[in-house]
Amino acid sequence: MDRIKIKNLFSLENTAAAPLLQKFEYPYEVLPHISDFIIEYAKTLDPERYDDLGDGVFAAKSATIAKSASITGPCIIGENTQVRHCAFIRGSVFVGDNCVVGNSSEVKNVIIFNNVQVPHYNYVGDSILGYRSHMGAGSITSNIKSDRTPVKIRLGDKVIETGIRKIGAFLGDYVEIGCGSVMNPGTIIGKNTIVYPLSMLRGYVPEKSIYKNQGEVVKRLDEC
């Protein structure tokens, strides 16, 4: 269980959402509290640095937001972040600094650490994306089971009963997701791991690994 604790997946100095994350041991425990945290955190924002765009949406003055983007609050968009053409931010979204929410990407109920990119046709729901993680074009998080029952997280032979119906994925710091990949509900990927394109993932993928396909996960030999 230690492998999937917040402290082992994320470097909290790289998100302003650290006060929320520090309250919990496991990332899935954070999801029901993102919206309330954003509402409270927004009250502390410096009006010299952040604009109040109305309806619970706050964006750094240094952020770039396309006119075609759709943004629903509560939402905070950090410094020097780009929200590109036709991005769809559906609420309860905390976006860090120097991020990209790109062309036709849809996000909801997520914490996005600093320097994260979801740049092309991504869906990210009920998830946490660690520092400098990147989702290749068309990669998505599947956040609800087909039978609509609460998500279970598989960690080897252990099954964690979360009691939560919607859980996407948790990407540790420096995770690279290949184009067209699907992360099934409750997927957790450790730090510094690379996932090959067109992968289908579930459960836990160890840190410093290369995920080639189901049943073929090898250790990274390069420095990371």
Secondary structure, DSSP 8 states (H G I E B T S, - for coil): -GGGSHHHH--GGG-TTHHHHTT-SSGGGTGGGHHHHHHHHHTT--TTTEEEEETTEEEETT-EE-TT-EE-SSEEE-TT-EE-TT-EE-SSEEE-TT-EEEET-EEEEEEE-TT-EEEES-EEEEEEE-TT-EE-TT-EE--B-TT----EEEETTEEEE---SB--EEE-TT-EE-TT-EE-TTEEE-TT-EE-TT-EE-SEE-SSEEEEETTEEEE--S--
